[in-house]
Amino acid sequence: MRIGYFTQEQLLRINAARASSGFPLLRAEIVFRGLHLYESRYLADAYSIDEILEQIQSAFSVESEIDFAPPSSLLRNPRGRIDRNGILVHDEAVFECTSRHPYAALFSVIPKGDGKKGRKK
C-alpha cells in the first residue's frame, strides 16, 4: 500500500547517498505493510494506534532529514514533538529499501527520547 512520498529534496539526498555507496536509486513513493510496526510498537511497546500515527506523521514532516547509514535509511524529525507523556521526542521513520525496490517501505517508527523502549501493556 502506498502511504506517502519523500519530498524532492529528501529523495535527492537519499538517492545521492545510495548512489555513492553503490545502491540502486529509489522512487519518491513510500509503501507500507505494517507487520513489524504492529508487532514492535503496538504489541511489544504498548503504543496505541493513535500514538503510532502521531509518530509516523511527525517522522514524515517536510522538515525531516534523511540519514542514510546502510543497512538502514532513516527520516528523522529534527524539531521534535511533545508526546502524550510530556516528553520531547524526535520521531524517526526506518525504511527497508530492498525487498520492495524501487520503493522504500516504511519498516518502523521510533520515538527517540521517550525512555520507554520495550514497555509492555
Stockholm file with secondary structure:
# STOCKHOLM 1.0

chainA/1-121         MRIGYFTQEQLLRINAARASSGFPLLRAEIVFRGLHLYESRYLADAYSIDEILEQIQSAFSVESEIDFAPPSSLLRNPRGRIDRNGILVHDEAVFECTSRHPYAALFSVIPKGDGKKGRKK
#=GR chainA/1-121 SS CEEEECCHHHHHHHHHHHHHTTCCCCCSEEEECCHHHIIIIIIITCCCHHHHHHHHHHHTCTTCEEEEETTEEEEECSSCEECTTSCEEEEEEEEECSTTTTSEEEEEEEEETCSCTTCCC
#=GC SS_cons         CEEEECCHHHHHHHHHHHHHTTCCCCCSEEEECCHHHIIIIIIITCCCHHHHHHHHHHHTCTTCEEEEETTEEEEECSSCEECTTSCEEEEEEEEECSTTTTSEEEEEEEEETCSCTTCCC
//
